Amino acid sequence: MMTNKLTAKEIVDLNKEYTFFSWSNQGQVNPIPVTKAEGVYFWDADGKRYLDFASQLVNENIGHQHPKVVKAIQDQAAVLAFVSPGMATEPRGLLGKKLAEITPGDLKKTFFSLGGAEANENAIKIARQYTGRHKILARYRSYHGATHGAIALTGDYRRLPAEPAISGVVHFLDPYCYRCPFGWTKETCHRECISHVEEVIQHEGPDQIAAIILEGVTGTNGLIIPPDEYWPRMREICDKYGILLISDEVMSGWGRTGEWFAVDNWKVTPDIITTAKGITSGYVPLGAVIVSEKIANYFDSHMLSAGLTYNGHALACATALATIAVYEEENIFENAKTVGKYLGEQLEELKTKHVSIGDVRYIGMFTAMELVKNRITKEPMDLTALKNFLISNGVYVFNFKNILFIVPPLTITKEQIDEGLKLIDEGLAELMDTQTVHKSQM
C-alpha cells in the first residue's frame, strides 16, 4: 500500500502549481488534500475525517473503496487491462448484456465512453445519424457535460464562455415548481412547462428536430424533480413528431432516486439513455450510450460514425459489472429508498425550524435544500459561509448557487445522516437564519 511522503501543504502546492481545477479561478482554489477513503468517509493528509455528504461528485454511490469492486479491478488488471476497441472481451460483452437487462423497455445496445460528456456527445451523433435531422432540444436548467457538443446541450451559465459551440441546439424552460418560469403556483399550475415544449417544437419545425434530451431528474442545476405527468407527456410528444427522447441519467441513474434510472419512477422508456458516474461508482472512468433495439438495428446496415479509443475498456467494464453486482446483492437501492425517505422527513423538519430554508426537494437519496433571504420574494442566499462551516467541521458538501445538496453514498445509515444534519442544523441557525427576513418584519 502506498504511504504518503508529502505533507498536506506539499500536496496542495504541487496540485495548484502544475494542474488545473474545474470551474475555478485557479488563484483562489483551496482543495482538500485527500489521502484515503472508506465507506461514507474520507481523510485528508493531516488525518482529519470528513463525512462525504456529496458522494464526491454524486458518483460514489456504493461508498468509497468497496472491497468487492477493488478486488474486481485488481483481478481484471492482472489479466487484461486494455485492448483495442475493435476487439471483443468477456467483460465488455457481459456488461452490454447486463445493461440491456436492467434498462427499461427495449433498450438493447451500448456504445461505451469514459464519462457522461462523451456519452452525450455520441448520443447527439447517433440521434442525428438515425433521424437525418439536425436540431436537439434541451432545457435551460441543465448540465450535460463540458465537451464541445455536451456544453452546447447544457443550459446553464457554464455554456456561455464556450460559445459558439455546435449548431442546432435549442433550449426551453423547465418544470421548476418552486420558481415557476411561467408565474404559476402549485395550486394554480396547469402544466405550461409541458405545453411550452410543444410550442417550441412547432416554432423550430418538428421535422427538423432529432431529439429532446432531459436529465432524468435535473442534477446540479438545483435537483428539480418534475411533476408526475411530465416524463410520460414528453414521451407522448416525442412519439407524435417522430423525435427521439434521450434521458441523461449520468447523475440521476444507478439508484440515486431509488430506482435503476430516474425514468423508472414514471415507467417511461426513452429511446436512448446516457449514463456514467454510478455505473462504476466512480472507481474507474466509464460512460455509456444505451439505445433502443430499433436504433441498434439501423446501424446493422448503416455505418456508425462514432469511435473512441476507450470504447469498451476491459478494466472499466469489469469494474461496472462488479459495481452492479454490489447494487443487487447488497440491496443498495432499497437502502436509498428507506434511508432517503428518512432524510427527506428530516429535511422537512429542518424547513419548519429554519426560516432560511425556502424549499426542500428529495427523491430517493437525491436531496437538496434551497436557501433564501426571504420566503416570499425567494431572494437567493449566499451559501459560502455555510459551506465553509460544514467543511471545516468535517462534513463535505457542494452547492449550486443558493442550493445545498445532500447526496451521500447510497449505503449511508440513519445515524450517519443524523451526524451530518446536526451540523447543518447548527450552521443554519448560526449563519443563515440571521440573514433571513421574517414575515413579521415585512
N, C-alpha and C positions, 0 to 999 in steps of 0.2 A: 504494500500500500504506500502511496506517495505521502511523504511528510513535507509540510510547508517549511521552506528555507527562508522565505521572505517575511518581513514584518507587514502588518496591515498597511502602514503608510507606503512601504515599498511597492506593494501590490497595486494600490490605488495610483501611485505616481506613474508606474510603468504603463498601466492601462490608459491613463489620461494622456500621457506623453506620446504613446505610439498607436493608440486605437481610437476609433470614433464611437460615440454613443448615439443611439437613435433619438430622433426628435428632440434634440437638446442644443442649447448654446454650450459649446464644448468647454468654455471657460468657467461655467457655473455648475457643471455636474459634480455630484458628490456621491459616488457609488459605494455600496456596501461591499467590502472585500470578503466574499463568501468562500469558505474552505470545505464545508461538509454539510450534509443534509440527511434527514431520516424522517419518514412519515410526514407529519404536518409541520415539521420544524426544520430550520436551517441555522447554521452558526457562522459568525464572522471570524476573521483571523485572530481576534482578541478573545475568542471563546464566548462571546455574547450570543444567546439563543433568541431566535425570532419565531413567532407563530406566523406561518405563511397563510394569511387571510386573502391572498391574491392568487394562490397556486402559480406563483411567478408571473406568467402571462396567461392565466386561465388555461393552463395546459397540463399541469401536474395532477391530473385527475385521480390517479391511484396513489398519490403521495410520492415523496422522494425515496429513491433507492430501494424500490420493492425488490426483495431478493430473487423472486422468480423471474422477473424481467432482466435484472442484472445478469443472472445465470444464463438466460437465453442469449443475451448479447455476447457473453464470453464464449459460449459454446459455438455460436454461429461464426464468430470472428476466428475461432481456431480452425474452422473447416473451409469457409469461403466467405470472404468479406464483400467482394465485388467482382462482377463480370460485366461485359458489355450488355447494354440494354437489348441487343439483338439476340441474346442467349435466353434460354429458359432455365429457371431454377425451381426447386421444390418450394421454398418459402414464398416466392412470387405467385406461383400457381395456387397454393393453398390459401394465401391471403385474398387473392382475387375471388376464389370460390366463397370464402367466408363473408366477404363484403356483399356478394350477391345474395347471400342468405339473410343477412341482418338488415339490409337496406329495404325500404318499403317497396311494395308493388313489384313491377317488372324491371327494376334497376338491375343491371346484369354485368356490365363490363367496365373495367377500371384502367385509366391511364394514370400512372404514378408520377409524382413530382417530389420536391424536397420541402414543400411548405404550402401554406394557403394561398399566397400571392401567385405562385407558379400554377397552382391548381386553377385559380380563377383566370389567369392568362390563357390557359389551354381550354377552359370551358368556353371562353369567347371564340377561340378559333374553331372549336367543334361546332358550336351553335351556328356560326356564320357559314361554315362549310356545309353543314347539313341542310340548313334552310335556304341558302342562297340569298339571304337578307343581311343587311349591314348593321342596323341600329340595335342598341342594347339599352333597356330601361333599368334604372336603379334608383334607390331612394337617397334623399339628401343626408339624412342622419344615418350614415352607413360607413363602414370601413371594410374594404375588400383586399387590402394589401398595398404595398408601396412600389411595386414594379410598374412599368410604363402603362400597361393596359389596366392592371388592377387599381392603380391610383386614379385612373380616369373613371372607373366604376365608383370609387369612393366618393361620397358626397360631402364629407366634412372639410374643414379648413386645410387639412394636410394635402388635399388635391391641388390647391391654388398655386403653390410655388413650383409645381411640376408641369403646369400648363404652358404651352399647348401639349396635351397628351394625345392619345389615339382619338380618331374621329368617331362620330356616330353614337356617343353615349349621351342619353337624355335622362335628367333626374326629375323625380316627382316627390310630393310631400308625404309625410309619414303618419302612421296611426299612433300619434303620441298623445294619449288621452290626457295626461297631466297638463300639457301645454298644447292643446289642440290648435293646429295651424289654421283651422277654419273658424275658430272662435266659439266652438260649442263647449258645453259641459257634458259630463257623463249622463246627466238627466235629460239633456236636450239633444244629444247626439243622434244623427241619422246617417252615420257612416259615409260622410262625404269623402273620407280618406279612401274609400273603395270606389265610389262613383268618379272621383277625381282621376283615378288611374285610367279608367276607360275614356275619359275626356282627353287625356294626354295622348292616348293611343290614336284617337281619331285625328287629333291635330298633327301627329307625326306620321300618319299613314300606316294602317295596320299591316299592309303588305310589305312595308319596309323594315319591320321590327323582327329581329331574330329571336330575342329572348328578353325576359324580365328576370333580373337577379335580385334576390332578397335574402338577408340574413334570416335564419330560422327564427331566432329572437335577436333583435338588434343588440350588439355587444357593447363595444367601447363607447359608442355614442349615447349611452345612457341606460342600457338594459331596458329597452322598450318592448313590452310584451303586447302583441297585437290582440284586438278583440277576437273572440272565438270564431266569428264568421269570416275573418279576414283571409286566412290562408285558403279555405275552401272556395271563396269567391275569386281569389287570384287564379286558382286552378280553372274555374269556370271561364273567366275572362280570357285566359291564355288559350283554352280549347276553342273558344268562339272564333278567335282570329288566327289560329294556327301558329301561335307564338310559344316558344319553349319556356318552361318555368324552371329556373335554377334556384336551388336552395343552398346558400353559403352556410355550411354547418361547421366551419372551421372552429369557432368558439362555442357555439350552442350545441354541438354534437357530443357524442360519447358520454351520455349520462348526465351531462351538466344540467339538463332540465328534468331529469328523472327518467328519460327515455333514450333509446339509442340516438335518435336525432330529434331536434325540436319539432319538425313537421309531424312526427309521430303523435304528438299531443293532439293534433287536429285531424289525424287519419288522412293526410294528404300525400300523394305520391308525385313528387316533381319529376321532370324529365331528366334532370341532372342534379346530382349532389356533389358539391365540392367540400373537401374537409382536410384537416391536418391536426395540429395540436394534440388532442386527446387520443388520436389513433395510436400513438406510441407513448402517450403521457409525457411527451417532450424528451424522452430519453435519447432518441435518435431522430434526426430530421426526416419527416415523411409527409407528403400530401397526396391527395387522391382526387380524381375526377371520375365519378361513377355515373354511367349513362344508361338509359333505358335500352331494352333489347332491340327496339325499333331503330334507335340511333346506332347501336352497335352493328346491326345488320347492314346498314347503309354503307359502312366502311369496309364491308367484305368485298365490295366491288368498286369502291372509290378510295383513292389514296387519303390516308390520314396525314395531313400536312402539319405534323407536330412531332417534336422529338426532344429528348433531354438525355444527357449523359447518364444521369442517375435515375432514369425511369426503371422502376422495379429493383432498386438497390437491395441486394440479398440481405445485408445486415439489417437494414431498416424494415424490410418485410418480416423478417424473423422476430424483430422487436415488436412489431404490431401484432403479430399472432400471439405472442406471449402476453401482451397487454390486454388483448381481447379475452384471452383465457382467464386472466385475473378478474376482469369485469364480470364474467359469467360465473366463475367458480366461487367467488367471494361475495356475491350479491351486492356489488358496489352500487348499482343503480337503486336498489331498494333502500340502501342507507342514504343515498342522495335524496330520496323522496321523504323518508321518515325524519331524518335529521334536518333536511331542508324545510319541512313543514314546521318543525320546532323553531328553526332560525327565523322563518317568516313571522311566527307568532311573537317572538322576542322583539323583532323589529317594529311590529305594530305597537307593542308596549312602549318601546322607546319613543315612538312617534307621539303617543299620548303624554309622555313625560317631558319631551324636549320641543319647545316652540320653534327651534331652528330646523326641524325636520318637516319639509313640506310634503314629501311623498315617499313611500317605500314600495318597492317592486320586487317580486320574487316568484320563481317557478323552479321547482327542484332546488338545486344548490346554486342557482343563478340569482343573486340578490344584490340590491343596491338601495341606497337612500339618497334623496335629493335634498340638499340643504339650501335654505332661503333666508334672506333677511326679513322677509315679510310674507306671511302665508297668503295674504290676499293679492298683493301685487306680484308675488313669486320672484322677487328680485334675487338673483343668484348670490350665493355666499362664496367667498374665497376660502378654500379648504387648506391652504398652505400650512397654517398654524396647527390645525388638527392632524394633518398627515404627519408633520414633523413630530408632534407629541406622541402619536401612536408608534412610529418607528423608533423613536428614542426610548420608548417603554417596551420595545420588543414585540410589537405587532406590525407586521408588514402588510401594507395596503396600497392600492393605487386608486387614482381618481381621474375622472374626465370632467374638467371644469368644476362645477359645483356638485358633482355626483360621486359619492363614495361607494366603491364596490366592495362587497363582502362575498368572495368567491373562493373559499378554501378547497383543498382537496376533498374529493367525494367520500373519502374514508374517515373524515373527522367525526369526533364524538360530541355529544351534547355538552359534556364537561369542558371540552376544548373550545367549543363555541362560546360557552359562558366566560371562559378565560379571556377571550378577545373582546366580547361585548362589554365586559366590566370596564375595560379601559376606554372603549368607545363612549360608554355612558359618562365616565369621568371627563373625558375630553370635550364632549358636547356641553356638559354643564359648565366647565371652566372656561372654554374658549369660544363656543358658538352661540349659546343661548343669550349671552350678554350682548351680542350684536343684533339680536332679532327684535323687531318691533312687535310688541304685543298688541292685540286688537284694542285693548283698553287705552293704548297710547295714541291711537289714530284719530 
